[in-house]
């Protein structure tokens, strides 16, 4: 535990320092960019105004010199010189007002460069340049001079003075000019140059004095003691949390027989008592580590805030956690109006869909009848309407989704759409085929059909597939596109009204009279269960082949789902009737040897004096002895 805590503290200190450095560097780069753009035009105007000010100053000196040389009696020329001096002063006021307007226009965009004290705290900001030095260069130079002044072992606060020069007020320490306050600096802060110089002087002096006091040996010893105290308190709290965790586990184990029961509904058990125990232990463990994290998060900023050089780390650590959390809270708060709009759209659409479902249920139950609209179309049509309503709801909700107007969101949406269109072409084809099949009504649930080589009863019909159960209890799934592209035979659609004609073919030799065969087949059909007496069965002679005749028995039934059984019984009855009537069920084949054989023409068609020919035997004798 001690090693783990040490590693966590070390990693967090390192990450905070890196984060602090990265944030500072990014801020400076951002400020540089803003100032380079916002102050460029201002500096150009300032250069022109400064040139005019110098020219006016020179002219003012000349006029004052001429005024001193005038005689007391030369009132006219004196009045003229005074007017010129007054004009120069008015121009000076106008110039200053013009500067103020320009600076006021830049206050919301231009960012100043910070001057850092010894403790790396910001003393003030520099906005304007002096001579060839940019605001950034001025801020860096002033910060360096303050650091050097702090390193002076003989530093005296009384030696920092404000001295007025020709156009500026200088803050000096001995012979070192720490910084100069120009008219532009005073305008930026809305104060006089002397007041601003005094304020900056006090800030610099207080920063150095505070740093020397903070870094005294006594202060360092006190801070080390405070750090050790904070670590000891944190370690004690960690020990107490660990002890409390152990006692809590013992308490839970002692009460598990009393408190924990199987969580079940009817015959299904969602969680056993042992599984509930594991869940509770896991949650307690998570809570313990959460408390450890909170304690560590509170302890580290306290430790960092003790030493001046690490106080920025404490702020960085706090911002590292709080800023995302704060951003999430603000985003959620700002999103509440959109969320309310989404909820309103959802609930309105929900009740619209309920109303539509009620209408289609009434149509399905045939309580509500619409001319030309079949009852079995109700639920498929409801599915289509529901899909369209949900799609319309999504279109209404989409603008209220967070990030819906961002380029990333749009790009991902397009990418998903392309993937869906490329990968779902067959699925869409099956859906379209399912819609067509629904409204074509080639079959319904329970019908005996034949699709390709598959024969069976329809057990399920969806937008994508049709499922058929064969007589062998095999459930075969057929894509709707295959159903639409092939031929479908429905045995049930006319069975109840006109009757389904079942048929089978028997081949019998020419020696059996066709009338006898017709009678035998019809009798066999009438003996078969599920065969209708009316309409009567009938026989078709489908072909006269070389050696036999093909007889097809046709009979009506209303039970299309029992075809296999009906055919089996029919074949049995055909065998029985033919045996009873002395008819051999065979397909004879004849060869060319006709001598001695009776003709296959039925006896009724033969002449009365017909006799079967005798066999001719030819005997040859050999002369060889």
C-alpha positions as CSV (number, residue, x, y, z in Angstrom):
1,X,0.0,0.0,0.0
2,X,2.8,2.4,0.9
3,X,4.6,1.8,-2.4
4,X,1.4,2.2,-4.3
5,X,0.6,5.5,-2.7
6,X,4.2,6.7,-3.3
7,X,3.9,5.8,-7.0
8,X,0.5,7.5,-7.4
9,X,1.8,10.7,-5.8
10,X,4.9,10.8,-7.9
11,X,2.9,10.2,-11.2
12,X,0.4,12.9,-10.3
13,X,3.0,15.5,-9.4
14,X,4.8,14.8,-12.7
15,X,1.6,14.9,-14.7
16,X,0.6,18.2,-13.0
17,X,3.9,19.8,-13.8
18,X,3.7,18.7,-17.4
19,X,0.0,19.9,-17.6
20,X,0.9,23.2,-16.1
21,X,3.8,23.7,-18.4
22,X,1.7,22.7,-21.4
23,X,-1.1,25.0,-20.4
24,X,1.3,28.0,-19.9
25,X,3.0,27.4,-23.2
26,X,-0.3,27.1,-25.1
27,X,-1.6,30.3,-23.4
28,X,1.5,32.2,-24.4
29,X,1.3,31.0,-28.0
30,X,-2.3,31.9,-28.2
31,X,-1.6,35.4,-26.7
32,X,1.2,35.9,-29.2
33,X,-1.1,35.1,-32.1
34,X,-3.9,37.4,-30.8
35,X,-1.5,40.3,-30.2
36,X,0.3,39.9,-33.5
37,X,-3.1,40.3,-35.2
38,X,-4.9,42.8,-33.0
39,X,-2.0,45.1,-32.1
40,X,-0.4,45.3,-35.6
41,X,-2.7,47.9,-36.9
42,X,-2.6,49.8,-33.6
43,X,1.2,49.9,-33.6
44,X,1.2,51.3,-37.1
45,X,-1.2,54.1,-36.1
46,X,0.8,54.7,-32.9
47,X,4.0,55.2,-34.8
48,X,2.3,57.9,-36.9
49,X,0.8,59.6,-33.9
50,X,4.2,59.5,-32.1
51,X,5.9,61.1,-35.0
52,X,3.3,63.9,-34.9
53,X,3.8,64.2,-31.2
54,X,7.5,64.7,-31.6
55,X,7.0,67.2,-34.3
56,X,4.5,69.1,-32.1
57,X,6.9,69.0,-29.1
58,X,9.7,70.5,-31.2
59,X,7.4,73.2,-32.5
60,X,6.2,73.9,-29.0
61,X,9.7,74.4,-27.8
62,X,10.4,76.8,-30.6
63,X,7.2,78.8,-30.0
64,X,8.0,79.0,-26.3
65,X,11.5,80.2,-27.1
66,X,10.1,82.9,-29.5
67,X,7.6,83.9,-26.9
68,X,10.4,84.6,-24.3
69,X,12.3,86.7,-26.8
70,X,9.4,89.0,-27.6
71,X,9.2,92.5,-26.3
72,X,6.4,93.4,-24.0
73,X,5.1,95.9,-26.5
74,X,4.8,93.3,-29.3
75,X,1.3,92.1,-28.3
76,X,0.1,91.1,-31.7
77,X,2.8,88.6,-32.4
78,X,2.6,87.4,-28.8
79,X,-1.1,86.7,-29.3
80,X,-0.4,84.8,-32.5
81,X,2.3,82.6,-30.7
82,X,-0.1,81.9,-27.8
83,X,-2.8,80.8,-30.3
84,X,-0.3,78.4,-31.9
85,X,0.7,77.0,-28.5
86,X,-3.0,76.5,-27.7
87,X,-3.6,74.7,-31.0
88,X,-0.7,72.4,-30.2
89,X,-2.1,71.6,-26.8
90,X,-5.5,70.9,-28.3
91,X,-3.9,68.6,-30.8
92,X,-2.2,66.9,-27.9
93,X,-5.5,66.4,-26.2
94,X,-7.0,65.1,-29.4
95,X,-4.1,62.8,-29.9
96,X,-4.5,61.3,-26.4
97,X,-8.3,60.9,-26.9
98,X,-7.6,59.1,-30.2
99,X,-5.2,56.8,-28.4
100,X,-7.9,56.0,-25.8
101,X,-10.4,55.2,-28.5
102,X,-8.0,52.8,-30.3
103,X,-7.0,51.2,-27.0
104,X,-10.7,50.8,-25.9
105,X,-11.5,49.1,-29.2
106,X,-8.7,46.5,-28.5
107,X,-9.5,45.7,-24.9
108,X,-11.8,42.8,-25.7
109,X,-9.4,41.1,-28.2
110,X,-5.8,42.1,-27.3
111,X,-4.2,40.2,-24.4
112,X,-1.4,41.5,-22.3
113,X,1.9,39.7,-21.5
114,X,2.3,38.9,-17.8
115,X,5.2,40.1,-15.7
116,X,6.0,37.4,-13.2
117,X,7.3,37.9,-9.7
118,X,9.8,35.8,-7.9
119,X,7.1,33.3,-6.9
120,X,5.9,33.1,-10.5
121,X,2.8,35.0,-9.7
122,X,1.5,37.6,-12.2
123,X,2.3,41.1,-11.0
124,X,0.8,43.0,-13.9
125,X,0.3,42.9,-17.7
126,X,2.2,44.7,-20.5
127,X,0.2,45.8,-23.5
128,X,2.2,48.4,-25.4
129,X,5.7,48.6,-26.8
130,X,8.5,51.1,-26.1
131,X,10.9,51.9,-28.8
132,X,11.9,48.7,-30.6
133,X,10.9,46.4,-27.7
134,X,7.6,44.5,-28.1
135,X,5.2,44.0,-25.2
136,X,6.4,40.4,-24.9
137,X,10.1,41.4,-24.8
138,X,9.3,44.1,-22.2
139,X,7.5,41.6,-20.0
140,X,10.4,39.0,-20.2
141,X,13.0,41.6,-19.5
142,X,11.2,43.1,-16.5
143,X,10.7,39.5,-15.1
144,X,14.4,38.8,-15.4
145,X,15.4,42.0,-13.7
146,X,13.1,41.3,-10.8
147,X,14.7,37.8,-10.4
148,X,18.1,39.4,-10.4
149,X,17.0,41.9,-7.8
150,X,15.8,39.1,-5.6
151,X,19.2,37.4,-5.8
152,X,20.8,40.6,-4.4
153,X,21.8,39.7,-0.8
154,X,21.9,43.5,0.1
155,X,18.5,44.3,-1.3
156,X,16.8,47.4,0.3
157,X,13.2,48.2,-0.4
158,X,13.8,51.9,0.0
159,X,16.1,51.9,-3.0
160,X,13.3,51.2,-5.5
161,X,12.3,54.6,-6.7
162,X,10.1,56.2,-9.4
163,X,12.0,58.8,-11.5
164,X,10.5,61.1,-14.1
165,X,12.3,61.3,-17.4
166,X,11.5,63.3,-20.5
167,X,8.5,61.2,-21.8
168,X,8.3,58.4,-19.3
169,X,8.3,57.5,-15.6
170,X,11.1,55.0,-14.8
171,X,11.2,52.5,-11.9
172,X,14.8,52.3,-10.9
173,X,16.9,50.5,-8.3
174,X,20.2,52.2,-8.0
175,X,21.5,52.5,-11.5
176,X,19.3,49.7,-12.9
177,X,16.1,50.8,-14.7
178,X,13.6,48.0,-14.0
179,X,11.0,49.4,-16.4
180,X,9.6,52.5,-17.9
181,X,6.0,53.6,-17.9
182,X,4.9,55.3,-21.1
183,X,1.8,57.3,-21.9
184,X,0.4,54.3,-23.7
185,X,0.8,52.1,-20.6
186,X,-1.1,54.7,-18.6
187,X,-3.9,54.9,-21.2
188,X,-4.2,51.1,-21.1
189,X,-4.8,51.1,-17.4
190,X,-6.8,54.4,-17.4
191,X,-4.5,56.1,-14.9
192,X,-1.8,58.7,-14.9
193,X,1.8,57.7,-15.6
194,X,2.9,58.6,-12.1
195,X,0.1,56.7,-10.4
196,X,0.7,53.6,-12.6
197,X,4.5,53.8,-11.9
198,X,3.9,53.9,-8.1
199,X,1.5,51.0,-8.3
200,X,4.0,48.9,-10.3
201,X,6.8,49.8,-7.9
202,X,4.8,48.6,-4.9
203,X,3.9,45.3,-6.8
204,X,7.6,44.7,-7.5
205,X,8.7,45.5,-4.0
206,X,6.0,43.4,-2.3
207,X,6.8,40.5,-4.6
208,X,10.5,40.5,-3.7
209,X,9.8,41.0,0.1
210,X,7.2,38.2,0.1
211,X,9.6,35.8,-1.7
212,X,12.4,36.5,0.7
213,X,10.1,35.9,3.6
214,X,8.6,32.8,2.1
215,X,12.0,31.2,1.3
216,X,13.5,31.8,4.7
217,X,14.9,28.7,6.6
218,X,12.3,29.0,9.2
219,X,9.5,29.0,6.6
220,X,11.0,26.0,4.8
221,X,11.2,24.0,8.1
222,X,7.6,24.9,8.9
223,X,6.5,23.9,5.4
224,X,8.3,20.6,5.7
225,X,6.6,20.0,9.0
226,X,3.2,20.8,7.5
227,X,3.9,18.4,4.6
228,X,4.7,15.6,7.0
229,X,1.6,16.4,9.1
230,X,-0.6,16.3,6.0
231,X,1.0,13.0,4.9
232,X,0.5,11.5,8.4
233,X,-3.1,12.6,8.5
234,X,-3.7,11.1,5.0
235,X,-2.0,7.9,6.0
236,X,-4.0,7.7,9.2
237,X,-7.2,8.2,7.2
238,X,-6.2,5.5,4.7
239,X,-5.5,3.1,7.6
240,X,-8.9,3.9,9.1
241,X,-10.6,3.3,5.8
242,X,-8.9,0.0,5.4
243,X,-9.9,-1.1,8.9
244,X,-13.5,0.1,8.3
245,X,-13.5,-1.9,5.0
246,X,-12.4,-5.1,6.8
247,X,-15.0,-4.7,9.5
248,X,-17.7,-4.0,6.9
249,X,-16.8,-7.2,5.1
250,X,-17.1,-9.2,8.3
251,X,-20.4,-7.6,9.1
252,X,-21.8,-8.4,5.6
253,X,-20.6,-12.0,5.8
254,X,-22.3,-12.4,9.2
255,X,-25.6,-11.1,7.9
256,X,-25.7,-12.7,4.4
257,X,-27.8,-15.6,5.5
258,X,-30.4,-13.3,6.9
259,X,-30.4,-10.5,4.3
260,X,-29.6,-12.2,1.0
261,X,-32.1,-14.5,-0.8
262,X,-32.3,-15.7,-4.3
263,X,-33.7,-13.1,-6.6
264,X,-36.2,-15.0,-8.8
265,X,-39.4,-14.5,-10.7
266,X,-41.6,-17.6,-11.1
267,X,-39.2,-20.4,-12.2
268,X,-36.3,-18.2,-13.3
269,X,-33.6,-17.1,-10.9
270,X,-32.0,-13.8,-11.8
271,X,-29.4,-13.8,-9.1
272,X,-28.5,-16.4,-6.5
273,X,-27.6,-15.4,-2.9
274,X,-24.0,-16.1,-3.7
275,X,-24.0,-13.9,-6.8
276,X,-25.7,-11.1,-4.8
277,X,-22.9,-11.4,-2.3
278,X,-20.3,-11.1,-5.0
279,X,-22.0,-8.0,-6.4
280,X,-22.2,-6.3,-2.9
281,X,-18.5,-7.1,-2.3
282,X,-17.6,-5.6,-5.7
283,X,-19.5,-2.4,-5.0
284,X,-18.0,-2.1,-1.6
285,X,-14.5,-2.5,-3.1
286,X,-15.2,0.1,-5.8
287,X,-16.5,2.5,-3.1
288,X,-13.3,2.0,-1.1
289,X,-11.1,2.9,-4.0
290,X,-13.3,5.8,-4.8
291,X,-12.8,7.1,-1.2
292,X,-9.1,6.6,-1.7
293,X,-9.1,8.6,-4.9
294,X,-11.1,11.5,-3.2
295,X,-8.7,11.5,-0.3
296,X,-5.7,11.6,-2.6
297,X,-7.2,14.3,-4.7
298,X,-7.8,16.4,-1.6
299,X,-4.4,15.7,-0.1
300,X,-2.2,16.5,-3.1
301,X,-3.4,20.1,-3.6
302,X,-2.9,20.7,0.1
303,X,0.7,19.5,-0.1
304,X,1.3,21.4,-3.3
305,X,-0.1,24.6,-1.8
306,X,2.4,24.6,1.1
307,X,5.4,25.3,-1.1
308,X,5.3,28.5,-3.2
309,X,7.0,26.9,-6.3
310,X,4.3,24.1,-6.4
311,X,1.2,26.2,-5.8
312,X,0.6,26.3,-9.5
313,X,0.7,22.5,-9.5
314,X,-2.2,22.5,-7.1
315,X,-4.2,24.8,-9.3
316,X,-3.4,22.7,-12.3
317,X,-4.4,19.5,-10.5
318,X,-7.6,21.0,-9.4
319,X,-8.4,22.3,-12.9
320,X,-7.4,19.0,-14.4
321,X,-10.3,17.3,-12.6
322,X,-12.7,20.2,-12.1
323,X,-12.6,21.7,-15.6
324,X,-13.9,18.6,-17.4
325,X,-16.4,18.0,-14.7
326,X,-17.5,21.6,-14.8
327,X,-17.6,21.5,-18.6
328,X,-19.9,18.5,-18.4
329,X,-22.2,20.1,-15.9
330,X,-22.4,23.3,-18.0
331,X,-23.0,21.3,-21.2
332,X,-25.8,19.3,-19.5
333,X,-27.4,22.5,-18.1
334,X,-27.2,24.2,-21.5
335,X,-28.6,21.1,-23.2
336,X,-31.7,20.9,-21.0
337,X,-33.9,23.0,-23.3
338,X,-33.0,20.8,-26.2
339,X,-33.6,17.7,-24.1
340,X,-37.0,19.0,-23.2
341,X,-37.8,19.6,-26.9
342,X,-36.7,16.0,-27.6
343,X,-38.9,14.6,-24.8
344,X,-41.9,16.6,-26.1
345,X,-41.4,15.2,-29.7
346,X,-40.9,11.7,-28.4
347,X,-44.1,11.6,-26.2
348,X,-46.2,13.3,-28.9
349,X,-45.0,10.7,-31.5
350,X,-45.4,7.9,-29.0
351,X,-49.1,8.6,-28.6
352,X,-49.6,9.2,-32.3
353,X,-48.1,5.7,-32.9
354,X,-50.5,4.2,-30.3
355,X,-53.4,5.8,-32.1
356,X,-52.3,4.4,-35.4
357,X,-51.7,1.0,-33.9
358,X,-55.3,1.0,-32.5
359,X,-56.7,1.8,-35.9
360,X,-54.8,-1.0,-37.6
361,X,-55.7,-3.5,-34.8
362,X,-59.4,-2.6,-35.5
363,X,-58.8,-3.3,-39.2
364,X,-57.1,-6.6,-38.4
365,X,-60.0,-7.7,-36.2
366,X,-62.4,-6.7,-39.1
367,X,-64.2,-4.3,-36.8
368,X,-63.2,-1.4,-39.1
369,X,-63.5,-2.3,-42.8
370,X,-62.0,-0.3,-45.6
371,X,-63.0,-1.1,-49.2
372,X,-60.1,-2.8,-51.0
373,X,-58.0,-3.0,-47.9
374,X,-57.6,-6.6,-46.7
375,X,-57.5,-7.4,-43.0
376,X,-54.2,-9.3,-43.3
377,X,-52.6,-6.1,-44.7
378,X,-53.2,-4.3,-41.4
379,X,-50.1,-5.2,-39.3
380,X,-47.6,-5.1,-42.2
381,X,-48.9,-1.7,-43.1
382,X,-48.8,-0.7,-39.5
383,X,-45.1,-1.7,-39.4
384,X,-44.4,0.5,-42.4
385,X,-46.3,3.5,-41.0
386,X,-44.6,3.0,-37.6
387,X,-41.2,3.0,-39.3
388,X,-42.0,6.1,-41.3
389,X,-43.2,7.9,-38.1
390,X,-40.0,6.9,-36.2
391,X,-37.9,8.1,-39.2
392,X,-39.9,11.4,-39.1
393,X,-39.4,11.7,-35.3
394,X,-35.6,11.1,-35.8
395,X,-35.5,13.9,-38.4
396,X,-37.2,16.3,-35.9
397,X,-34.9,15.2,-33.1
398,X,-31.6,15.3,-35.1
399,X,-31.0,19.1,-34.9
400,X,-31.4,18.9,-31.1
401,X,-28.7,16.2,-30.6
402,X,-25.4,17.5,-29.1
403,X,-22.8,18.0,-31.8
404,X,-25.2,17.4,-34.7
405,X,-24.0,20.5,-36.5
406,X,-20.3,19.6,-36.1
407,X,-18.3,18.4,-39.1
408,X,-17.2,15.2,-37.2
409,X,-20.8,14.3,-36.5
410,X,-21.7,14.8,-40.2
411,X,-18.7,12.9,-41.4
412,X,-19.4,9.9,-39.2
413,X,-23.1,10.0,-40.2
414,X,-22.1,9.9,-43.9
415,X,-19.6,7.1,-43.3
416,X,-22.2,5.0,-41.5
417,X,-24.7,5.7,-44.3
418,X,-22.2,4.5,-46.9
419,X,-21.4,1.4,-44.9
420,X,-25.1,0.7,-44.5
421,X,-25.8,1.2,-48.2
422,X,-22.9,-1.0,-49.2
423,X,-23.5,-3.8,-46.7
424,X,-27.3,-4.0,-46.7
425,X,-28.1,-4.2,-50.4
426,X,-29.4,-7.8,-50.1
427,X,-31.3,-7.0,-46.9
428,X,-33.0,-4.0,-48.5
429,X,-33.8,-6.2,-51.6
430,X,-35.4,-8.7,-49.2
431,X,-37.4,-5.9,-47.4
432,X,-38.7,-4.6,-50.7
433,X,-39.6,-8.1,-51.8
434,X,-41.3,-8.6,-48.4
435,X,-43.4,-5.5,-49.0
436,X,-44.4,-6.7,-52.5
437,X,-45.2,-10.2,-51.3
438,X,-47.4,-8.7,-48.5
439,X,-49.6,-6.8,-50.9
440,X,-49.5,-9.4,-53.6
441,X,-50.9,-11.9,-51.1
442,X,-49.6,-15.1,-52.8
443,X,-49.9,-17.0,-49.5
444,X,-50.7,-16.5,-45.8
445,X,-49.6,-18.1,-42.5
446,X,-50.7,-21.8,-42.5
447,X,-51.0,-22.3,-46.3
448,X,-49.4,-25.3,-47.9
449,X,-47.1,-24.0,-50.6
450,X,-44.2,-25.0,-52.8
451,X,-41.3,-22.6,-53.4
452,X,-38.7,-24.1,-55.7
453,X,-38.0,-27.6,-54.3
454,X,-39.4,-26.8,-50.9
455,X,-42.9,-27.9,-50.0
456,X,-44.5,-27.2,-46.6
457,X,-46.7,-25.0,-44.5
458,X,-46.0,-21.3,-44.0
459,X,-45.1,-20.7,-40.3
460,X,-43.7,-17.2,-40.4
461,X,-43.7,-14.3,-42.8
462,X,-41.5,-11.2,-42.2
463,X,-40.1,-8.3,-44.2
464,X,-36.9,-10.2,-44.7
465,X,-37.7,-14.0,-44.9
466,X,-40.4,-16.6,-45.2
467,X,-40.2,-19.7,-43.0
468,X,-41.8,-23.0,-44.2
469,X,-42.2,-26.2,-42.2
470,X,-42.0,-29.3,-44.3
471,X,-43.8,-32.6,-43.6
472,X,-40.6,-33.8,-42.0
473,X,-40.8,-30.9,-39.4
474,X,-37.9,-29.1,-41.1
475,X,-38.2,-25.3,-40.8
476,X,-36.6,-23.8,-43.9
477,X,-35.9,-20.1,-44.2
478,X,-36.3,-18.6,-47.6
479,X,-35.2,-15.0,-48.4
480,X,-38.1,-13.0,-49.8
481,X,-36.1,-12.0,-52.8
482,X,-35.9,-15.7,-53.8
483,X,-39.6,-16.0,-53.2
484,X,-40.3,-13.0,-55.5
485,X,-37.9,-14.1,-58.2
486,X,-39.2,-17.7,-58.4
487,X,-42.5,-19.5,-58.8
488,X,-44.8,-20.1,-55.8
489,X,-47.4,-22.8,-55.8
490,X,-50.2,-22.4,-53.2
491,X,-52.2,-25.6,-52.5
492,X,-54.5,-24.1,-49.9
493,X,-55.9,-20.9,-51.5
494,X,-58.6,-22.8,-53.6
495,X,-58.9,-25.9,-51.5
496,X,-61.8,-24.9,-49.3
497,X,-64.0,-23.5,-52.1
498,X,-63.3,-25.4,-55.3
499,X,-61.2,-28.2,-53.9
500,X,-57.6,-29.2,-54.6
501,X,-57.1,-31.8,-57.3
502,X,-54.6,-34.4,-56.3
503,X,-53.5,-36.8,-59.1
504,X,-51.2,-39.7,-59.7
505,X,-50.3,-41.8,-62.8
506,X,-50.5,-45.6,-63.3
507,X,-49.1,-47.3,-66.4
508,X,-50.9,-50.5,-67.5
509,X,-50.4,-52.7,-70.5
510,X,-52.6,-52.7,-73.6
511,X,-54.1,-56.1,-72.6
512,X,-56.2,-54.4,-69.9
513,X,-59.4,-52.7,-71.3
514,X,-59.3,-49.0,-70.5
515,X,-62.9,-49.0,-69.2
516,X,-61.9,-51.5,-66.5
517,X,-58.9,-49.4,-65.6
518,X,-61.0,-46.3,-65.3
519,X,-63.5,-48.0,-63.0
520,X,-60.7,-49.4,-60.9
521,X,-59.0,-46.1,-60.4
522,X,-62.2,-44.2,-59.6
523,X,-63.3,-46.9,-57.1
524,X,-59.8,-46.6,-55.5
525,X,-60.2,-42.8,-55.2
526,X,-63.6,-43.1,-53.6
527,X,-62.3,-45.5,-51.0
528,X,-59.7,-43.0,-49.9
529,X,-60.3,-40.8,-46.9
530,X,-60.4,-37.0,-47.4
531,X,-61.4,-37.5,-51.1
532,X,-64.6,-35.8,-52.0
533,X,-67.5,-37.7,-53.6
534,X,-68.6,-34.6,-55.4
535,X,-67.1,-33.4,-57.7
536,X,-66.5,-37.0,-58.7
537,X,-63.0,-38.3,-59.4
538,X,-62.1,-38.7,-63.1
539,X,-59.4,-40.5,-65.1
540,X,-57.3,-39.0,-67.9
541,X,-55.3,-41.2,-70.3
542,X,-52.3,-39.0,-70.6
543,X,-50.3,-41.0,-73.2
544,X,-50.2,-44.1,-75.4
545,X,-46.7,-45.3,-75.1
546,X,-45.0,-48.1,-77.1
547,X,-45.8,-50.9,-74.6
548,X,-48.4,-49.4,-72.1
549,X,-51.0,-46.8,-71.5
550,X,-50.6,-44.0,-68.8
551,X,-53.8,-43.5,-66.7
552,X,-54.0,-40.4,-64.4
553,X,-56.5,-40.5,-61.6
554,X,-57.7,-37.0,-60.5
555,X,-59.7,-36.5,-57.3
556,X,-60.8,-33.5,-55.2
557,X,-59.9,-32.8,-51.6
558,X,-60.3,-29.9,-49.2
559,X,-57.4,-30.8,-46.9
560,X,-54.3,-29.5,-48.7
561,X,-52.2,-30.1,-45.6
562,X,-52.7,-33.9,-45.8
563,X,-51.5,-34.5,-49.3
564,X,-48.8,-36.9,-48.3
565,X,-51.3,-39.1,-46.3
566,X,-53.9,-38.9,-49.0
567,X,-51.5,-39.9,-51.7
568,X,-50.3,-42.8,-49.6
569,X,-53.8,-44.1,-49.0
570,X,-54.8,-43.6,-52.6
571,X,-51.8,-45.7,-53.8
572,X,-52.8,-48.4,-51.3
573,X,-56.4,-48.5,-52.6
574,X,-55.2,-48.6,-56.2
575,X,-53.3,-51.7,-55.4
576,X,-56.2,-53.3,-53.6
577,X,-58.8,-52.6,-56.3
578,X,-56.5,-53.7,-59.1
579,X,-55.8,-57.0,-57.3
580,X,-59.5,-57.5,-56.7
581,X,-60.2,-57.0,-60.4
582,X,-57.3,-59.2,-61.6
583,X,-55.4,-56.3,-63.1
584,X,-51.6,-56.5,-62.9
585,X,-50.0,-53.2,-62.3
586,X,-47.0,-53.4,-64.5
587,X,-45.6,-51.7,-67.6
588,X,-44.8,-54.6,-70.0
589,X,-42.1,-54.4,-72.6
590,X,-42.3,-56.6,-75.8
591,X,-39.7,-57.9,-78.1
592,X,-39.9,-58.9,-81.8
593,X,-40.5,-62.7,-81.2
594,X,-44.3,-62.8,-81.9
595,X,-44.6,-66.5,-83.0
596,X,-46.8,-68.4,-80.6
597,X,-47.8,-65.3,-78.5
598,X,-51.3,-64.0,-78.1
599,X,-51.9,-60.4,-79.5
600,X,-52.2,-57.7,-76.9
601,X,-55.4,-56.3,-78.5
602,X,-58.3,-56.8,-76.1
603,X,-60.4,-59.9,-76.9
604,X,-63.5,-57.7,-77.6
605,X,-61.8,-56.3,-80.6
606,X,-60.5,-59.6,-82.1
607,X,-62.3,-61.6,-84.7
608,X,-64.3,-64.6,-83.4
609,X,-62.2,-67.1,-85.3
610,X,-58.9,-65.6,-84.1
611,X,-56.4,-68.1,-82.8
612,X,-53.0,-67.3,-81.5
613,X,-50.3,-68.4,-83.9
614,X,-48.2,-71.5,-83.1
615,X,-44.5,-71.6,-82.6
616,X,-42.5,-72.5,-85.7
617,X,-39.5,-74.7,-85.1
618,X,-37.1,-75.3,-88.0
619,X,-34.9,-78.3,-87.7
620,X,-31.7,-78.5,-89.7
621,X,-29.7,-81.7,-90.1
622,X,-26.1,-81.7,-90.6
623,X,-24.4,-83.9,-93.3
624,X,-21.3,-84.2,-91.3
625,X,-21.0,-87.6,-89.7
